[in-house]
Amino acid sequence: MYRHWKASLFLMLSLIFSLASLGANPVETYTLSILKGPSGMAAAWMMENPPSSAQATIQFTVAGGADIVTAKLISGEIHGGVLPLNVAVKLYNSGISLRALAVVGNGMVKFLSSDPAMNSLESIRGREIYVAGQKATPDYLFRYLTSKAGLNAGTDFFPKYNLAYPEMAAQLAAGRIEAAVLPEPFATQALKLNSELKPVADLDELWRKASGLDSYPMSVFVITEKLIASKTGIVDAIDKAYRDSIEKTVQEPATSAKLIESLDLGMKAAVAEAAIPKSAYVYQRASDVRGSIEAMLRLFLEADPISVGGRLPDEKFYY
């Protein structure tokens, strides 16, 4: 009798727990992509402590380039990631369902030379200037600022694009090339190898004078409509985790640099520590800095409309 009562109780409890589990919302897993190099460094603390909510968790994948992030966003393999601003806008304008959550990197492009005589934009006439990334932000920014100074690429100076960023930094430091336009942390990498390198011109200051804006957005964190539609509270968790990660990176460069190297984000700790204070890591809600975003996009539109999909994004682009 007792055994039958125990068996009945066990079956009843099993049924209750089974029904409860059927009624519970399952935990969903979403994937965010982190770029190796400058864009990914400020996300290290978020990777170390992944955001989560009661109904969702986040996992990370590390990508070697924006083209990989783009392909995975299109295929649906990932649900968010950092992209150059123009790439994110071009995807949106082509019909990919994504939204801009935040600008995570402002202007951090440097123009360095080993030639003391090269000390202004005017002094680059007739010179070869190595530029990081053809049709990337440094390229369009440099072309815009030199055109404002009355210099035309291809006639007054000659841009060269045949070196990868790390190699360009190494060649500049070794004196094999005399001038280069480089984003952080590669500019710092070159300076650490050769402290005699000097800025030819302050591109950030020239941008402020030309545009009337304090800075220009370079990197934007986008999320997919699928992630937004999940209604799990995970977007708010990501928003806070990423903001906190960037703040801690800026406030604690030495500790952050060690974490960056340990996570294999493409930078040795010594270089990362030196570069963090010179890198314009920010966390600005995209909707709050729409004016700055559109100012930069107009530069792309003027130089190469295809690079942003031919038009400014509408208000739905901004989360």
C-alpha positions, 0 to 999 in steps of 0.5 A, spaced: 500 500 500 505 504 502 509 503 495 503 504 491 502 511 494 509 513 493 509 511 486 502 515 485 505 521 488 512 520 484 507 520 478 503 526 480 509 530 481 513 528 475 506 530 471 506 537 475 513 538 473 512 536 466 506 541 465 510 546 468 516 545 463 511 545 457 508 552 460 515 555 461 518 560 456 525 556 453 531 560 453 533 563 446 541 564 444 543 569 440 550 570 437 554 577 436 560 578 432 566 581 434 571 584 429 578 583 431 582 589 431 580 596 433 573 595 433 573 589 437 577 591 443 572 595 447 568 589 447 572 585 451 569 586 457 562 584 454 565 578 451 568 576 458 561 577 461 556 576 456 549 579 457 543 575 458 536 576 460 531 571 463 529 568 457 535 569 452 543 569 452 548 571 448 554 568 445 560 571 441 564 569 434 570 573 432 571 575 425 577 577 421 573 582 417 567 586 416 566 582 409 565 576 414 560 580 419 556 582 413 555 575 410 553 572 416 548 578 418 545 576 411 545 569 412 542 570 419 547 566 422 549 572 427 544 577 430 548 583 431 555 586 430 560 592 429 560 594 422 563 600 418 558 606 418 557 606 410 557 598 410 551 598 415 548 603 411 549 600 404 546 593 407 540 597 410 539 600 404 539 594 400 533 591 404 537 587 410 533 587 416 537 591 421 537 597 425 543 601 428 543 601 436 549 605 437 556 608 435 561 605 438 567 608 435 568 615 433 574 618 429 581 616 430 585 616 423 592 619 424 596 622 418 603 620 420 610 621 416 617 620 417 619 626 413 620 633 417 618 637 411 612 634 410 608 638 415 601 640 412 596 638 407 600 643 402 606 639 403 604 633 400 603 635 393 607 630 388 608 625 394 605 618 394 601 617 400 599 610 403 592 610 405 589 604 410 583 601 406 581 603 399 573 606 399 574 605 407 572 611 412 580 613 412 580 614 404 574 618 404 575 622 409 582 624 407 580 625 400 574 630 403 579 634 407 585 634 401 579 636 396 577 642 401 585 644 401 585 644 394 588 638 392 586 632 388 587 625 389 591 622 383 594 629 380 596 633 386 598 627 390 598 619 389 594 615 394 596 608 395 592 602 397 596 596 396 598 594 404 594 591 409 594 596 415 599 592 420 604 592 414 603 599 412 604 601 420 611 596 420 613 599 413 612 606 415 616 605 422 622 602 418 622 608 413 620 604 407 614 608 406 614 616 408 607 617 409 601 614 411 593 615 413 592 610 419 586 608 424 588 607 431 591 602 434 595 602 427 598 609 428 600 607 435 603 601 433 607 605 428 609 610 433 611 605 438 616 602 433 619 609 431 618 615 435 620 620 430 614 619 426 610 626 426 603 628 424 603 631 418 596 634 419 591 633 425 585 630 421 580 631 427 581 638 427 581 639 420 574 635 420 571 640 425 573 646 421 570 643 415 564 640 418 562 644 424 562 637 428 566 635 434 567 628 431 565 623 425 562 616 427 567 610 424 564 604 427 556 602 428 553 596 432 547 593 429 542 588 431 537 584 427 530 585 427 529 578 429 533 580 435 529 586 436 522 582 435 524 576 440 521 581 446 526 577 451 529 583 454 536 581 451 537 588 447 536 592 453 542 587 456 546 588 450 545 595 450 548 596 458 553 591 457 556 594 451 556 601 454 559 598 461 565 594 457 567 601 453 567 605 459 571 600 463 576 599 457 577 607 457 578 607 464 582 601 465 587 601 459 592 596 462 587 591 465 583 591 458 589 590 454 591 584 457 584 581 456 584 583 449 590 579 448 588 573 452 581 573 447 585 574 441 582 580 439 588 581 434 592 586 438 598 585 443 597 588 450 603 593 450 600 596 443 593 595 446 594 599 452 598 605 448 592 605 443 586 605 448 587 612 450 588 615 443 582 611 440 575 614 440 571 609 443 564 611 445 557 609 446 552 613 443 545 611 441 545 612 434 538 615 434 541 621 439 547 622 434 543 622 427 546 629 425 553 626 426 552 620 422 548 623 416 554 628 416 559 623 415 554 619 410 553 625 405 561 625 405 560 618 402 554 620 398 558 625 394 565 621 393 561 614 391 554 614 392 554 606 391 558 605 398 552 607 402 547 604 397 545 611 394 541 614 399 541 616 406 537 611 411 530 613 413 528 614 420 527 606 421 535 605 421 535 608 428 533 603 433 
